[in-house]
Amino acid sequence: MKQFTDKVVLITGGNSGIGKATALAFAELGAKVAIAGRRIKEGEETVNLIKKAGSSSIFIPTDITQEIEVKNLTSQTVKTFGRLDYAFNNAGTPGILDINMDESEENWNQIINTNLKEVWLCMKYQIPEMRKNGGGAIVNNASIRGLIAANLTNEQKNKSQHNIHFYCTSKHAVLGLTKSLAVQYAKDGIRINAVCPGTNK
């Protein structure tokens, strides 16, 4: 029996990049995988790869900044697979490519809603389902920029970098939220952690 046989994992942003790789890794270890994202074609392609690996999977198109859609995402996962054991709240955005504070409120809202509000909304509905099972595990995708401030001199030389101030703010907040809820729900057998990927540049 594989390590995660009969276990269910929910992954936001599971149709590409780190999320897709995580989804496939869980599938190879026997888990049933629910994937959320906006890009339907990529989501369905990932589901097909998971099924080829011998596991069950569904793709649920979701705007993770909208509470009603996040609630539906969790309920559809449980309705399909009967439970929720693990979650990887991975979806995020770098925002508009810039390094200045002279930014629009729209850009601020986009980054904060996608990177931070998404994590809160997902855990709001994931945790109650895990408590029903006597525990579970949640991983939130933060960033190395949630640990250290940006070196603006270097950022200015590399225009592939994102809006560093708003992005740093959102990822620092993800770590704060993760730590706070980890303490709160440890007694329920729910482990809540964050990962802080760096850059390959």
C-alpha positions as protocol buffer text, in pm:
chain_id: "A"
residue {
  index: 1
  type: MET
  ca { x: 0 y: 0 z: 0 }
}
residue {
  index: 2
  type: LYS
  ca { x: 131 y: 345 z: -92 }
}
residue {
  index: 3
  type: GLN
  ca { x: 191 y: 604 z: 177 }
}
residue {
  index: 4
  type: PHE
  ca { x: -119 y: 816 z: 102 }
}
residue {
  index: 5
  type: THR
  ca { x: -364 y: 551 z: -17 }
}
residue {
  index: 6
  type: ASP
  ca { x: -724 y: 651 z: 71 }
}
residue {
  index: 7
  type: LYS
  ca { x: -609 y: 1000 z: 173 }
}
residue {
  index: 8
  type: VAL
  ca { x: -745 y: 1316 z: 8 }
}
residue {
  index: 9
  type: VAL
  ca { x: -545 y: 1628 z: -70 }
}
residue {
  index: 10
  type: LEU
  ca { x: -665 y: 1965 z: -199 }
}
residue {
  index: 11
  type: ILE
  ca { x: -421 y: 2185 z: -391 }
}
residue {
  index: 12
  type: THR
  ca { x: -486 y: 2540 z: -507 }
}
residue {
  index: 13
  type: GLY
  ca { x: -292 y: 2649 z: -812 }
}
residue {
  index: 14
  type: GLY
  ca { x: -248 y: 2280 z: -886 }
}
residue {
  index: 15
  type: ASN
  ca { x: -257 y: 2321 z: -1262 }
}
residue {
  index: 16
  type: SER
  ca { x: 101 y: 2447 z: -1306 }
}
residue {
  index: 17
  type: GLY
  ca { x: 441 y: 2492 z: -1146 }
}
residue {
  index: 18
  type: ILE
  ca { x: 492 y: 2393 z: -783 }
}
residue {
  index: 19
  type: GLY
  ca { x: 125 y: 2306 z: -741 }
}
residue {
  index: 20
  type: LYS
  ca { x: 123 y: 2068 z: -1037 }
}
residue {
  index: 21
  type: ALA
  ca { x: 444 y: 1899 z: -924 }
}
residue {
  index: 22
  type: THR
  ca { x: 298 y: 1854 z: -576 }
}
residue {
  index: 23
  type: ALA
  ca { x: -25 y: 1711 z: -715 }
}
residue {
  index: 24
  type: LEU
  ca { x: 164 y: 1454 z: -921 }
}
residue {
  index: 25
  type: ALA
  ca { x: 385 y: 1361 z: -625 }
}
residue {
  index: 26
  type: PHE
  ca { x: 80 y: 1297 z: -406 }
}
residue {
  index: 27
  type: ALA
  ca { x: -80 y: 1093 z: -683 }
}
residue {
  index: 28
  type: GLU
  ca { x: 226 y: 873 z: -719 }
}
residue {
  index: 29
  type: LEU
  ca { x: 199 y: 797 z: -347 }
}
residue {
  index: 30
  type: GLY
  ca { x: -166 y: 697 z: -379 }
}
residue {
  index: 31
  type: ALA
  ca { x: -358 y: 1008 z: -272 }
}
residue {
  index: 32
  type: LYS
  ca { x: -682 y: 1128 z: -427 }
}
residue {
  index: 33
  type: VAL
  ca { x: -619 y: 1481 z: -551 }
}
residue {
  index: 34
  type: ALA
  ca { x: -853 y: 1777 z: -591 }
}
residue {
  index: 35
  type: ILE
  ca { x: -707 y: 2066 z: -789 }
}
residue {
  index: 36
  type: ALA
  ca { x: -825 y: 2426 z: -796 }
}
residue {
  index: 37
  type: GLY
  ca { x: -732 y: 2699 z: -1041 }
}
residue {
  index: 38
  type: ARG
  ca { x: -865 y: 2936 z: -1303 }
}
residue {
  index: 39
  type: ARG
  ca { x: -712 y: 2786 z: -1616 }
}
residue {
  index: 40
  type: ILE
  ca { x: -938 y: 2498 z: -1708 }
}
residue {
  index: 41
  type: LYS
  ca { x: -727 y: 2348 z: -1987 }
}
residue {
  index: 42
  type: GLU
  ca { x: -417 y: 2317 z: -1769 }
}
residue {
  index: 43
  type: GLY
  ca { x: -624 y: 2184 z: -1481 }
}
residue {
  index: 44
  type: GLU
  ca { x: -777 y: 1911 z: -1690 }
}
residue {
  index: 45
  type: GLU
  ca { x: -434 y: 1818 z: -1827 }
}
residue {
  index: 46
  type: THR
  ca { x: -303 y: 1774 z: -1474 }
}
residue {
  index: 47
  type: VAL
  ca { x: -604 y: 1561 z: -1380 }
}
residue {
  index: 48
  type: ASN
  ca { x: -533 y: 1334 z: -1677 }
}
residue {
  index: 49
  type: LEU
  ca { x: -170 y: 1294 z: -1567 }
}
residue {
  index: 50
  type: ILE
  ca { x: -283 y: 1203 z: -1217 }
}
residue {
  index: 51
  type: LYS
  ca { x: -524 y: 944 z: -1349 }
}
residue {
  index: 52
  type: LYS
  ca { x: -248 y: 796 z: -1562 }
}
residue {
  index: 53
  type: ALA
  ca { x: -49 y: 760 z: -1241 }
}
residue {
  index: 54
  type: GLY
  ca { x: -332 y: 544 z: -1108 }
}
residue {
  index: 55
  type: SER
  ca { x: -501 y: 789 z: -871 }
}
residue {
  index: 56
  type: SER
  ca { x: -835 y: 970 z: -867 }
}
residue {
  index: 57
  type: SER
  ca { x: -855 y: 1341 z: -933 }
}
residue {
  index: 58
  type: ILE
  ca { x: -1094 y: 1627 z: -1003 }
}
residue {
  index: 59
  type: PHE
  ca { x: -1039 y: 1982 z: -1122 }
}
residue {
  index: 60
  type: ILE
  ca { x: -1264 y: 2251 z: -973 }
}
residue {
  index: 61
  type: PRO
  ca { x: -1242 y: 2591 z: -1147 }
}
residue {
  index: 62
  type: THR
  ca { x: -1208 y: 2841 z: -863 }
}
residue {
  index: 63
  type: ASP
  ca { x: -1141 y: 3208 z: -803 }
}
residue {
  index: 64
  type: ILE
  ca { x: -967 y: 3166 z: -470 }
}
residue {
  index: 65
  type: THR
  ca { x: -1023 y: 3533 z: -377 }
}
residue {
  index: 66
  type: GLN
  ca { x: -1401 y: 3477 z: -356 }
}
residue {
  index: 67
  type: GLU
  ca { x: -1534 y: 3315 z: -40 }
}
residue {
  index: 68
  type: ILE
  ca { x: -1834 y: 3148 z: -201 }
}
residue {
  index: 69
  type: GLU
  ca { x: -1606 y: 2978 z: -455 }
}
residue {
  index: 70
  type: VAL
  ca { x: -1359 y: 2863 z: -189 }
}
residue {
  index: 71
  type: LYS
  ca { x: -1646 y: 2723 z: 17 }
}
residue {
  index: 72
  type: ASN
  ca { x: -1770 y: 2538 z: -290 }
}
residue {
  index: 73
  type: LEU
  ca { x: -1420 y: 2409 z: -360 }
}
residue {
  index: 74
  type: THR
  ca { x: -1395 y: 2247 z: -19 }
}
residue {
  index: 75
  type: SER
  ca { x: -1750 y: 2109 z: -22 }
}
residue {
  index: 76
  type: GLN
  ca { x: -1707 y: 1964 z: -372 }
}
residue {
  index: 77
  type: THR
  ca { x: -1385 y: 1795 z: -268 }
}
residue {
  index: 78
  type: VAL
  ca { x: -1551 y: 1634 z: 33 }
}
residue {
  index: 79
  type: LYS
  ca { x: -1862 y: 1545 z: -166 }
}
residue {
  index: 80
  type: THR
  ca { x: -1650 y: 1369 z: -429 }
}
residue {
  index: 81
  type: PHE
  ca { x: -1398 y: 1192 z: -207 }
}
residue {
  index: 82
  type: GLY
  ca { x: -1573 y: 1176 z: 130 }
}
residue {
  index: 83
  type: ARG
  ca { x: -1310 y: 1356 z: 338 }
}
residue {
  index: 84
  type: LEU
  ca { x: -1018 y: 1599 z: 343 }
}
residue {
  index: 85
  type: ASP
  ca { x: -683 y: 1504 z: 497 }
}
residue {
  index: 86
  type: TYR
  ca { x: -427 y: 1743 z: 349 }
}
residue {
  index: 87
  type: ALA
  ca { x: -418 y: 2081 z: 177 }
}
residue {
  index: 88
  type: PHE
  ca { x: -155 y: 2282 z: -5 }
}
residue {
  index: 89
  type: ASN
  ca { x: -262 y: 2645 z: -34 }
}
residue {
  index: 90
  type: ASN
  ca { x: -30 y: 2729 z: -316 }
}
residue {
  index: 91
  type: ALA
  ca { x: -202 y: 2978 z: -547 }
}
residue {
  index: 92
  type: GLY
  ca { x: -38 y: 3319 z: -565 }
}
residue {
  index: 93
  type: THR
  ca { x: 63 y: 3611 z: -782 }
}
residue {
  index: 94
  type: PRO
  ca { x: 367 y: 3839 z: -805 }
}
residue {
  index: 95
  type: GLY
  ca { x: 150 y: 4127 z: -920 }
}
residue {
  index: 96
  type: ILE
  ca { x: 255 y: 4395 z: -1167 }
}
residue {
  index: 97
  type: LEU
  ca { x: 628 y: 4408 z: -1239 }
}
residue {
  index: 98
  type: ASP
  ca { x: 753 y: 4713 z: -1055 }
}
residue {
  index: 99
  type: ILE
  ca { x: 963 y: 4811 z: -754 }
}
residue {
  index: 100
  type: ASN
  ca { x: 817 y: 5150 z: -665 }
}
residue {
  index: 101
  type: MET
  ca { x: 565 y: 5250 z: -400 }
}
residue {
  index: 102
  type: ASP
  ca { x: 383 y: 5464 z: -655 }
}
residue {
  index: 103
  type: GLU
  ca { x: 133 y: 5186 z: -720 }
}
residue {
  index: 104
  type: SER
  ca { x: -238 y: 5153 z: -768 }
}
residue {
  index: 105
  type: GLU
  ca { x: -483 y: 5036 z: -505 }
}
residue {
  index: 106
  type: GLU
  ca { x: -598 y: 4780 z: -761 }
}
residue {
  index: 107
  type: ASN
  ca { x: -253 y: 4620 z: -770 }
}
residue {
  index: 108
  type: TRP
  ca { x: -236 y: 4615 z: -389 }
}
residue {
  index: 109
  type: ASN
  ca { x: -575 y: 4446 z: -368 }
}
residue {
  index: 110
  type: GLN
  ca { x: -485 y: 4190 z: -633 }
}
residue {
  index: 111
  type: ILE
  ca { x: -167 y: 4083 z: -455 }
}
residue {
  index: 112
  type: ILE
  ca { x: -310 y: 4082 z: -102 }
}
residue {
  index: 113
  type: ASN
  ca { x: -632 y: 3905 z: -202 }
}
residue {
  index: 114
  type: THR
  ca { x: -456 y: 3637 z: -404 }
}
residue {
  index: 115
  type: ASN
  ca { x: -159 y: 3572 z: -177 }
}
residue {
  index: 116
  type: LEU
  ca { x: -307 y: 3630 z: 168 }
}
residue {
  index: 117
  type: LYS
  ca { x: -686 y: 3631 z: 160 }
}
residue {
  index: 118
  type: GLU
  ca { x: -675 y: 3302 z: -33 }
}
residue {
  index: 119
  type: VAL
  ca { x: -479 y: 3132 z: 245 }
}
residue {
  index: 120
  type: TRP
  ca { x: -721 y: 3256 z: 512 }
}
residue {
  index: 121
  type: LEU
  ca { x: -1032 y: 3159 z: 314 }
}
residue {
  index: 122
  type: CYS
  ca { x: -899 y: 2814 z: 231 }
}
residue {
  index: 123
  type: MET
  ca { x: -807 y: 2734 z: 591 }
}
residue {
  index: 124
  type: LYS
  ca { x: -1141 y: 2869 z: 710 }
}
residue {
  index: 125
  type: TYR
  ca { x: -1313 y: 2582 z: 529 }
}
residue {
  index: 126
  type: GLN
  ca { x: -1037 y: 2320 z: 535 }
}
residue {
  index: 127
  type: ILE
  ca { x: -984 y: 2311 z: 910 }
}
residue {
  index: 128
  type: PRO
  ca { x: -1342 y: 2212 z: 1005 }
}
residue {
  index: 129
  type: GLU
  ca { x: -1330 y: 1921 z: 760 }
}
residue {
  index: 130
  type: MET
  ca { x: -997 y: 1801 z: 901 }
}
residue {
  index: 131
  type: ARG
  ca { x: -1127 y: 1823 z: 1256 }
}
residue {
  index: 132
  type: LYS
  ca { x: -1401 y: 1579 z: 1159 }
}
residue {
  index: 133
  type: ASN
  ca { x: -1129 y: 1326 z: 1073 }
}
residue {
  index: 134
  type: GLY
  ca { x: -935 y: 1382 z: 1393 }
}
residue {
  index: 135
  type: GLY
  ca { x: -657 y: 1581 z: 1227 }
}
residue {
  index: 136
  type: GLY
  ca { x: -474 y: 1662 z: 908 }
}
residue {
  index: 137
  type: ALA
  ca { x: -200 y: 1877 z: 762 }
}
residue {
  index: 138
  type: ILE
  ca { x: -197 y: 2208 z: 581 }
}
residue {
  index: 139
  type: VAL
  ca { x: 95 y: 2369 z: 401 }
}
residue {
  index: 140
  type: ASN
  ca { x: 80 y: 2731 z: 288 }
}
residue {
  index: 141
  type: ASN
  ca { x: 310 y: 2854 z: 13 }
}
residue {
  index: 142
  type: ALA
  ca { x: 488 y: 3166 z: 132 }
}
residue {
  index: 143
  type: SER
  ca { x: 822 y: 3279 z: -14 }
}
residue {
  index: 144
  type: ILE
  ca { x: 1178 y: 3361 z: 74 }
}
residue {
  index: 145
  type: ARG
  ca { x: 1045 y: 3717 z: 51 }
}
residue {
  index: 146
  type: GLY
  ca { x: 835 y: 3637 z: 354 }
}
residue {
  index: 147
  type: LEU
  ca { x: 1156 y: 3588 z: 551 }
}
residue {
  index: 148
  type: ILE
  ca { x: 1385 y: 3864 z: 428 }
}
residue {
  index: 149
  type: ALA
  ca { x: 1347 y: 4209 z: 277 }
}
residue {
  index: 150
  type: ALA
  ca { x: 1431 y: 4270 z: -85 }
}
residue {
  index: 151
  type: ASN
  ca { x: 1767 y: 4397 z: -201 }
}
residue {
  index: 152
  type: LEU
  ca { x: 1631 y: 4679 z: -411 }
}
residue {
  index: 153
  type: THR
  ca { x: 1961 y: 4752 z: -583 }
}
residue {
  index: 154
  type: ASN
  ca { x: 1966 y: 4401 z: -725 }
}
residue {
  index: 155
  type: GLU
  ca { x: 1594 y: 4407 z: -796 }
}
residue {
  index: 156
  type: GLN
  ca { x: 1638 y: 4717 z: -1008 }
}
residue {
  index: 157
  type: LYS
  ca { x: 1893 y: 4533 z: -1219 }
}
residue {
  index: 158
  type: ASN
  ca { x: 1655 y: 4244 z: -1280 }
}
residue {
  index: 159
  type: LYS
  ca { x: 1325 y: 4357 z: -1426 }
}
residue {
  index: 160
  type: SER
  ca { x: 1190 y: 4003 z: -1412 }
}
residue {
  index: 161
  type: GLN
  ca { x: 1133 y: 4063 z: -1041 }
}
residue {
  index: 162
  type: HIS
  ca { x: 786 y: 4150 z: -918 }
}
residue {
  index: 163
  type: ASN
  ca { x: 644 y: 4436 z: -716 }
}
residue {
  index: 164
  type: ILE
  ca { x: 866 y: 4361 z: -423 }
}
residue {
  index: 165
  type: HIS
  ca { x: 704 y: 4573 z: -151 }
}
residue {
  index: 166
  type: PHE
  ca { x: 348 y: 4451 z: -187 }
}
residue {
  index: 167
  type: TYR
  ca { x: 463 y: 4096 z: -250 }
}
residue {
  index: 168
  type: CYS
  ca { x: 688 y: 4094 z: 58 }
}
residue {
  index: 169
  type: THR
  ca { x: 401 y: 4227 z: 266 }
}
residue {
  index: 170
  type: SER
  ca { x: 166 y: 3952 z: 153 }
}
residue {
  index: 171
  type: LYS
  ca { x: 416 y: 3673 z: 212 }
}
residue {
  index: 172
  type: HIS
  ca { x: 523 y: 3798 z: 557 }
}
residue {
  index: 173
  type: ALA
  ca { x: 154 y: 3799 z: 647 }
}
residue {
  index: 174
  type: VAL
  ca { x: 111 y: 3443 z: 525 }
}
residue {
  index: 175
  type: LEU
  ca { x: 380 y: 3334 z: 770 }
}
residue {
  index: 176
  type: GLY
  ca { x: 214 y: 3522 z: 1054 }
}
residue {
  index: 177
  type: LEU
  ca { x: -124 y: 3368 z: 982 }
}
residue {
  index: 178
  type: THR
  ca { x: 31 y: 3023 z: 949 }
}
residue {
  index: 179
  type: LYS
  ca { x: 210 y: 3046 z: 1285 }
}
residue {
  index: 180
  type: SER
  ca { x: -96 y: 3178 z: 1465 }
}
residue {
  index: 181
  type: LEU
  ca { x: -332 y: 2907 z: 1339 }
}
residue {
  index: 182
  type: ALA
  ca { x: -69 y: 2635 z: 1386 }
}
residue {
  index: 183
  type: VAL
  ca { x: -70 y: 2710 z: 1759 }
}
residue {
  index: 184
  type: GLN
  ca { x: -448 y: 2734 z: 1771 }
}
residue {
  index: 185
  type: TYR
  ca { x: -524 y: 2401 z: 1604 }
}
residue {
  index: 186
  type: ALA
  ca { x: -233 y: 2183 z: 1717 }
}
residue {
  index: 187
  type: LYS
  ca { x: -461 y: 2044 z: 1988 }
}
residue {
  index: 188
  type: ASP
  ca { x: -694 y: 1918 z: 1715 }
}
residue {
  index: 189
  type: GLY
  ca { x: -419 y: 1718 z: 1549 }
}
residue {
  index: 190
  type: ILE
  ca { x: -388 y: 1961 z: 1257 }
}
residue {
  index: 191
  type: ARG
  ca { x: -35 y: 2054 z: 1156 }
}
residue {
  index: 192
  type: ILE
  ca { x: -8 y: 2388 z: 976 }
}
residue {
  index: 193
  type: ASN
  ca { x: 321 y: 2487 z: 818 }
}
residue {
  index: 194
  type: ALA
  ca { x: 455 y: 2708 z: 540 }
}
residue {
  index: 195
  type: VAL
  ca { x: 722 y: 2664 z: 276 }
}
residue {
  index: 196
  type: CYS
  ca { x: 935 y: 2951 z: 151 }
}
residue {
  index: 197
  type: PRO
  ca { x: 1059 y: 2883 z: -203 }
}
residue {
  index: 198
  type: GLY
  ca { x: 1345 y: 3089 z: -336 }
}
residue {
  index: 199
  type: THR
  ca { x: 1422 y: 3184 z: -693 }
}
residue {
  index: 200
  type: ASN
  ca { x: 1603 y: 2993 z: -964 }
}
residue {
  index: 201
  type: LYS
  ca { x: 1745 y: 3312 z: -1114 }
}
